[in-house]
Amino acid sequence: MTIKKRMLIPLFILMMISITVTAGDWTKWRGPNGNGIIHNVNWNPQALAGNPKILWQTQLGQGYSSVAVKGNRLYAIGNKDLGPTAGEDIVYCFDAKTGKEIWRFTYPCKTSRQWPGSSATPVLDGNRLYTLCDDTGDLHCLNAQNGHVIWKRNVVVDFGTIPPYDGVGYSGSAMIEGNLALFNLNTSGIALNKLTGEIVWASPSGRCSFSTPVIFNKESQRKMALFGAKKFFVVDISTGKVEGSYDWDTNANENTADPIVDNDKVFISSAYGKGCALLQLTDGDPKLIWQNMELSNQFTSDIYIDGHIYGIDGERPRCTLKCVEYATGKVKWSHKMPFSYLIAANGQLIVLDEDGVLHIADATPDGYNEIVSASVQYTPGGQKSRGRNRKYWWTNPVLANGYLYARSDKGDLICLDVSK
């Protein structure tokens, strides 16, 4: 369709087209509900058996952020090194079925970290796309149709934000709630007007953690469960008031896994000798129900299904996939595997390990039952890539509209056809 013809379409029709979200879309960090789970999705795990069908693949540039998908469009971010003193972040929009690039938006971003590139996932809300740069703190709201800037802020300059620790950038993705864009920045979050970028409230300047805010209902009001650098917070999203907190210090400011809220209880987990705990939400500070060392999340957020937590325990490379009973902390089963990320669909776990192998298993407390596994990368002789050329698949996979997407730290983005 030419630009001239598109101009003839009534504006309200264009608006309706732009905000339509299908049941199989994955528009934000950890999926449609922000919990890593997608329901009633039409897919076939057995399509991964043997040699899985790679529909398309492309190169994004360095990074660890996941992707967002709405309809036939996919959004991703990569970073490219342009020399000793220069670099750029690239925000892409691709055709989700063909991999054809639709548009790109670039801005300067030189990264010198050991793990270079963006970690915060692009987030879609209607016709707007929100991105946060790990290194510079540049926050963009882009037009999702063409990549044009709607508004821009720099969280370091504007809000005095401080990363979890020096040399490591911001990793928490945006969480959109009503007209608010919420971020895990400063000591206990900030909120911006999602339409204009104007500040609504900001907590005092201080180090944040790597996790993303989780929105939940408490007494018919919307609250935010937020993992700070050294505490877990319950925050009123309309005012930014901290209504309760619980000390949780790893001595590394690495509270990375998102909290899991179920009614009046919340599950938290961290590595570095901390373990996990179930807290009772009250009118004040949360109260401890139980705490143990059975599930220690280094980076990966857990999945909660039918009273059980499924997650990656331990610090890489020696890790274990575990099923833990939510109410008691009792381990139901464990299965050794490389460090991994996971999501779930239709009662099945989709686990992507750091070597690029997908494992599909039943989400059941009865035991680990793997349905199928497949590698998403090819290496001569089937050997792992090593040394400087080794690729780490340290990003949540995404299942959207019959396609499974996986991304490596070196920027490989692969689309697998798993439709029925």
C-alpha positions as CSV (number, residue, x, y, z in Angstrom):
1,M,0.0,0.0,0.0
2,T,1.4,3.4,-1.0
3,I,1.6,6.3,1.4
4,K,-0.9,8.2,-0.8
5,K,-3.4,5.4,-0.5
6,R,-2.9,5.0,3.2
7,M,-3.7,8.7,3.7
8,L,-7.2,8.0,2.3
9,I,-8.0,5.5,5.1
10,P,-9.9,7.2,7.9
11,L,-7.7,8.0,11.0
12,F,-9.9,6.1,13.4
13,I,-9.6,2.9,11.3
14,L,-5.8,3.2,11.4
15,M,-6.0,3.6,15.1
16,M,-8.1,0.4,15.5
17,I,-5.6,-1.5,13.3
18,S,-2.6,-0.3,15.3
19,I,-4.0,-1.4,18.7
20,T,-5.4,-4.8,17.7
21,V,-3.7,-7.5,19.7
22,T,-4.4,-11.2,18.9
23,A,-4.6,-14.0,21.4
24,G,-1.2,-15.4,20.4
25,D,0.7,-12.1,20.7
26,W,3.7,-11.6,23.1
27,T,3.9,-7.8,23.5
28,K,6.0,-7.4,26.6
29,W,8.6,-8.9,28.9
30,R,7.5,-12.4,30.0
31,G,4.4,-12.4,27.7
32,P,0.9,-11.2,27.7
33,N,0.4,-11.5,31.5
34,G,3.9,-10.6,32.5
35,N,4.4,-14.1,34.1
36,G,6.1,-16.1,31.4
37,I,3.0,-18.0,30.5
38,I,0.8,-18.0,27.4
39,H,-2.5,-19.9,27.3
40,N,-4.6,-21.5,24.6
41,V,-1.8,-21.1,22.0
42,N,-1.9,-23.1,18.8
43,W,1.4,-24.8,18.6
44,N,3.0,-28.2,18.0
45,P,6.0,-29.1,20.2
46,Q,6.8,-32.1,18.0
47,A,7.7,-29.7,15.2
48,L,11.0,-29.4,17.1
49,A,11.8,-33.1,16.7
50,G,14.8,-34.1,14.5
51,N,15.9,-31.0,12.6
52,P,13.6,-28.1,13.6
53,K,12.4,-25.9,10.8
54,I,14.2,-22.6,10.9
55,L,11.9,-20.3,9.1
56,W,14.3,-17.3,9.2
57,Q,17.3,-15.9,11.0
58,T,19.0,-12.6,11.2
59,Q,21.7,-10.7,13.1
60,L,20.8,-8.0,15.6
61,G,24.0,-7.2,17.3
62,Q,25.1,-7.8,20.9
63,G,22.6,-8.1,23.7
64,Y,20.4,-10.1,25.9
65,S,16.9,-8.5,25.5
66,S,14.0,-10.7,24.4
67,V,11.6,-9.7,21.6
68,A,8.0,-8.4,21.5
69,V,5.5,-9.6,18.9
70,K,2.2,-8.2,17.8
71,G,0.4,-9.7,14.8
72,N,2.9,-9.8,11.9
73,R,5.5,-7.5,13.5
74,L,8.4,-8.4,15.8
75,Y,10.5,-5.8,17.7
76,A,14.0,-6.4,19.0
77,I,17.2,-4.5,20.1
78,G,20.9,-5.0,19.4
79,N,24.1,-3.2,20.0
80,K,27.0,-2.8,17.5
81,D,30.5,-1.9,18.3
82,L,31.8,0.8,15.9
83,G,35.3,1.2,17.3
84,P,37.2,2.1,20.5
85,T,35.0,5.0,21.3
86,A,31.8,4.5,19.4
87,G,28.8,2.2,19.3
88,E,25.1,2.2,18.6
89,D,21.9,0.6,19.8
90,I,19.5,-0.5,17.0
91,V,15.8,-1.0,17.6
92,Y,14.4,-3.2,14.8
93,C,11.0,-3.9,13.5
94,F,10.8,-7.1,11.4
95,D,8.0,-9.0,9.7
96,A,7.5,-11.8,12.2
97,K,6.9,-14.5,9.6
98,T,9.6,-13.6,7.1
99,G,12.3,-11.7,9.0
100,K,12.2,-8.9,6.5
101,E,13.2,-5.6,8.1
102,I,10.4,-3.0,8.2
103,W,12.2,-0.2,9.9
104,R,15.1,0.5,12.3
105,F,15.9,3.2,14.7
106,T,19.5,3.9,16.0
107,Y,21.1,6.0,18.6
108,P,24.6,6.3,20.0
109,C,25.5,3.8,22.7
110,K,29.0,2.7,23.4
111,T,29.3,-0.3,25.7
112,S,32.4,-1.4,27.4
113,R,30.9,-3.9,29.8
114,Q,31.8,-7.6,29.9
115,W,28.3,-8.4,28.8
116,P,27.6,-5.8,26.2
117,G,24.3,-4.8,24.7
118,S,20.7,-4.2,25.9
119,S,19.0,-6.4,28.4
120,A,15.7,-4.6,28.8
121,T,13.1,-6.0,26.4
122,P,11.1,-3.7,24.1
123,V,7.5,-3.3,25.3
124,L,4.5,-2.6,23.1
125,D,1.4,-0.7,24.3
126,G,-1.0,0.1,21.5
127,N,0.9,2.0,18.9
128,R,3.8,2.8,21.2
129,L,7.1,0.9,21.7
130,Y,9.1,1.5,24.9
131,T,12.9,0.8,25.1
132,L,15.5,1.4,27.7
133,C,19.3,1.5,27.0
134,D,21.4,-0.5,29.5
135,D,24.5,1.7,29.2
136,T,23.4,5.3,28.7
137,G,20.0,5.2,30.4
138,D,18.3,6.5,27.2
139,L,14.5,5.8,27.4
140,H,12.6,6.1,24.2
141,C,8.9,5.9,23.3
142,L,8.7,5.1,19.6
143,N,5.9,5.0,17.1
144,A,5.6,1.2,16.6
145,Q,4.4,1.7,13.0
146,N,7.4,3.6,11.7
147,G,10.0,3.9,14.5
148,H,9.7,7.7,14.9
149,V,10.4,9.2,18.3
150,I,7.3,10.2,20.3
151,W,9.3,11.2,23.4
152,K,12.7,10.6,25.0
153,R,14.2,10.8,28.5
154,N,17.5,10.0,29.9
155,V,17.0,8.4,33.3
156,V,20.5,9.2,34.6
157,V,20.3,12.9,33.8
158,D,16.6,13.4,34.5
159,F,16.1,11.2,37.6
160,G,19.6,10.6,39.0
161,T,19.3,6.8,38.6
162,I,22.2,4.5,39.6
163,P,22.7,1.1,38.1
164,P,22.8,-2.0,40.3
165,Y,26.5,-1.8,40.4
166,D,29.2,0.1,38.5
167,G,29.8,-1.2,35.0
168,V,26.5,-3.0,34.7
169,G,23.5,-1.3,33.1
170,Y,19.8,-1.2,33.6
171,S,17.9,-4.5,32.8
172,G,14.3,-4.1,34.0
173,S,11.8,-3.6,31.2
174,A,8.9,-1.2,31.2
175,M,5.6,-2.2,32.7
176,I,2.6,-0.3,31.4
177,E,-0.5,0.2,33.6
178,G,-3.2,2.6,32.6
179,N,-1.5,5.8,31.6
180,L,1.6,4.9,33.6
181,A,5.0,3.6,32.4
182,L,6.6,2.0,35.4
183,F,10.3,1.1,35.8
184,N,12.6,-0.5,38.3
185,L,14.8,2.6,38.7
186,N,16.0,4.4,41.8
187,T,15.4,2.8,45.2
188,S,11.8,1.7,44.7
189,G,10.7,2.7,41.1
190,I,9.6,5.6,39.0
191,A,6.4,6.3,37.1
192,L,6.1,8.4,33.9
193,N,3.1,9.4,31.9
194,K,3.3,6.9,29.1
195,L,1.9,9.4,26.5
196,T,4.3,12.3,27.2
197,G,7.2,11.0,29.3
198,E,6.4,13.5,32.1
199,I,7.3,12.4,35.5
200,V,4.4,11.3,37.7
201,W,6.5,10.2,40.7
202,A,10.0,9.0,41.5
203,S,11.5,7.3,44.5
204,P,14.7,8.6,46.0
205,S,17.9,8.2,43.9
206,G,19.8,5.0,44.7
207,R,20.8,1.7,43.2
208,C,18.0,-0.5,41.6
209,S,18.0,-4.2,40.8
210,F,17.8,-6.0,37.5
211,S,14.2,-7.2,37.7
212,T,11.0,-5.9,36.2
213,P,8.0,-4.6,38.3
214,V,5.0,-6.9,38.8
215,I,1.5,-5.4,39.0
216,F,-1.1,-7.0,41.2
217,N,-4.4,-6.3,42.9
218,K,-4.6,-5.7,46.7
219,E,-8.0,-4.8,48.1
220,S,-9.2,-3.7,44.6
221,Q,-6.2,-1.4,44.2
222,R,-3.3,-1.8,41.8
223,K,0.0,-2.2,43.5
224,M,3.6,-2.9,42.3
225,A,5.8,-5.8,43.6
226,L,9.3,-4.6,43.1
227,F,12.7,-6.2,43.8
228,G,15.1,-3.4,44.8
229,A,18.8,-3.8,45.2
230,K,18.6,-4.8,48.9
231,K,14.8,-5.1,49.6
232,F,11.5,-6.3,48.3
233,F,8.9,-3.5,48.1
234,V,5.2,-3.2,47.8
235,V,4.4,0.2,46.1
236,D,1.2,2.1,45.4
237,I,1.5,2.7,41.7
238,S,-0.6,5.9,41.7
239,T,1.6,7.7,44.3
240,G,4.8,5.8,44.6
241,K,4.3,5.3,48.3
242,V,6.1,2.3,49.7
243,E,3.4,0.4,51.7
244,G,5.7,-2.3,52.9
245,S,9.2,-3.7,52.5
246,Y,11.2,-6.9,53.3
247,D,15.0,-7.0,53.7
248,W,16.7,-9.2,51.0
249,D,20.4,-8.4,50.6
250,T,22.6,-10.6,48.4
251,N,25.6,-8.5,49.0
252,A,25.7,-8.1,45.2
253,N,22.7,-6.0,44.4
254,E,21.6,-8.8,42.2
255,N,17.9,-9.4,42.8
256,T,17.2,-10.3,39.2
257,A,14.2,-12.7,39.1
258,D,10.8,-11.1,39.1
259,P,8.6,-11.7,42.2
260,I,5.6,-14.0,41.8
261,V,2.4,-12.8,43.4
262,D,-0.5,-15.1,44.1
263,N,-3.4,-13.5,45.9
264,D,-2.0,-12.3,49.3
265,K,1.4,-14.1,49.0
266,V,4.6,-13.4,47.1
267,F,7.5,-15.6,46.2
268,I,11.0,-14.1,45.9
269,S,14.3,-15.8,45.0
270,S,18.0,-14.8,44.5
271,A,21.3,-16.5,44.1
272,Y,24.6,-15.7,45.8
273,G,23.8,-17.6,49.0
274,K,20.3,-16.2,49.5
275,G,17.8,-18.8,48.3
276,C,14.0,-18.2,48.2
277,A,11.1,-17.3,50.5
278,L,7.4,-17.0,50.5
279,L,6.0,-13.8,52.1
280,Q,2.6,-13.0,53.4
281,L,1.4,-9.6,52.2
282,T,-0.1,-7.5,55.0
283,D,-1.2,-3.8,55.5
284,G,2.4,-3.1,56.5
285,D,5.6,-5.0,55.9
286,P,5.3,-8.5,54.5
287,K,5.8,-11.4,56.9
288,L,7.9,-14.5,56.3
289,I,6.0,-17.8,55.8
290,W,9.0,-19.9,54.9
291,Q,12.6,-19.5,53.6
292,N,15.1,-22.1,52.3
293,M,18.0,-22.6,49.8
294,E,16.2,-25.0,47.5
295,L,15.6,-22.5,44.7
296,S,18.2,-19.8,44.1
297,N,17.6,-17.8,40.9
298,Q,20.7,-16.2,39.5
299,F,19.1,-14.5,36.5
300,T,16.0,-16.5,35.4
301,S,12.5,-15.7,36.5
302,D,10.4,-18.6,37.6
303,I,7.1,-20.0,36.3
304,Y,4.1,-20.5,38.7
305,I,1.5,-23.1,37.7
306,D,-1.2,-24.7,39.8
307,G,0.5,-24.3,43.2
308,H,4.0,-25.1,42.0
309,I,7.1,-23.0,41.1
310,Y,9.3,-24.2,38.2
311,G,12.7,-22.5,38.1
312,I,16.5,-22.7,37.5
313,D,18.4,-23.2,40.8
314,G,22.1,-22.4,41.2
315,E,24.8,-20.2,39.6
316,R,25.9,-21.0,36.2
317,P,27.2,-23.2,34.8
318,R,26.1,-25.9,37.3
319,C,22.3,-25.5,37.5
320,T,19.2,-27.5,38.1
321,L,15.6,-27.2,36.9
322,K,13.4,-27.7,39.9
323,C,9.8,-28.0,40.8
324,V,9.0,-26.5,44.2
325,E,5.7,-26.5,46.1
326,Y,4.6,-22.9,46.5
327,A,2.9,-23.3,49.9
328,T,5.7,-25.2,51.7
329,G,9.0,-24.8,49.7
330,K,9.3,-28.5,49.4
331,V,11.1,-29.8,46.3
332,K,9.0,-32.1,44.2
333,W,11.7,-32.9,41.6
334,S,14.9,-31.7,40.2
335,H,16.7,-32.2,36.8
336,K,20.3,-31.2,36.1
337,M,20.8,-29.1,33.0
338,P,22.9,-26.1,31.8
339,F,22.0,-22.6,32.9
340,S,18.6,-21.9,31.2
341,Y,15.7,-19.5,30.7
342,L,12.1,-20.7,30.6
343,I,8.5,-19.9,29.7
344,A,5.4,-22.0,29.6
345,A,2.5,-22.7,27.1
346,N,-0.5,-24.9,27.5
347,G,0.8,-26.7,30.6
348,Q,4.3,-27.3,29.1
349,L,7.6,-25.8,29.9
350,I,9.8,-24.3,27.1
351,V,13.3,-24.3,28.4
352,L,16.2,-22.7,26.4
353,D,19.6,-23.6,27.8
354,E,22.8,-21.6,27.3
355,D,24.1,-24.0,24.7
356,G,21.1,-23.2,22.4
357,V,19.2,-26.4,23.2
358,L,15.4,-26.2,23.6
359,H,13.8,-28.6,26.1
360,I,10.0,-29.1,26.1
361,A,8.7,-30.8,29.2
362,D,5.4,-31.2,31.0
363,A,4.7,-28.7,33.8
364,T,3.8,-31.2,36.4
365,P,4.9,-31.9,40.0
366,D,4.9,-35.6,39.3
367,G,8.4,-35.6,37.8
368,Y,10.5,-34.3,34.9
369,N,9.0,-35.6,31.7
370,E,10.8,-34.2,28.5
371,I,8.6,-34.3,25.4
372,V,11.2,-33.3,22.9
373,S,14.5,-31.4,22.6
374,A,16.3,-29.6,19.7
375,S,19.3,-27.4,19.1
376,V,18.6,-24.0,17.6
377,Q,22.1,-23.5,16.4
378,Y,24.4,-25.5,14.1
379,T,28.1,-26.1,14.9
380,P,30.4,-28.4,12.8
381,G,30.5,-31.9,14.3
382,G,27.8,-30.9,16.8
383,Q,30.5,-29.4,19.1
384,K,29.8,-26.4,21.3
385,S,31.2,-23.1,20.2
386,R,34.1,-22.1,22.4
387,G,36.4,-19.2,23.4
388,R,35.7,-15.8,22.0
389,N,33.3,-17.3,19.4
390,R,31.1,-19.1,21.9
391,K,27.5,-18.0,21.8
392,Y,25.4,-17.9,25.0
393,W,21.6,-18.2,24.7
394,W,20.9,-16.2,27.8
395,T,17.5,-14.8,26.8
396,N,13.9,-15.8,27.4
397,P,12.5,-17.6,24.3
398,V,9.2,-16.3,22.9
399,L,6.3,-18.2,21.6
400,A,3.9,-16.1,19.5
401,N,1.3,-17.0,16.9
402,G,2.8,-20.4,16.1
403,Y,6.4,-19.3,15.9
404,L,9.2,-19.8,18.5
405,Y,11.9,-17.1,18.7
406,A,15.4,-17.5,20.3
407,R,18.2,-15.1,20.6
408,S,21.9,-15.4,21.5
409,D,24.2,-12.9,23.2
410,K,26.1,-12.5,19.8
411,G,22.8,-11.3,18.2
412,D,21.6,-14.3,16.4
413,L,17.8,-14.2,16.2
414,I,16.2,-17.4,15.0
415,C,12.5,-18.1,14.2
416,L,11.3,-21.7,14.4
417,D,8.0,-22.7,12.8
418,V,6.1,-24.7,15.5
419,S,2.6,-24.1,14.2
420,K,0.2,-27.0,13.9
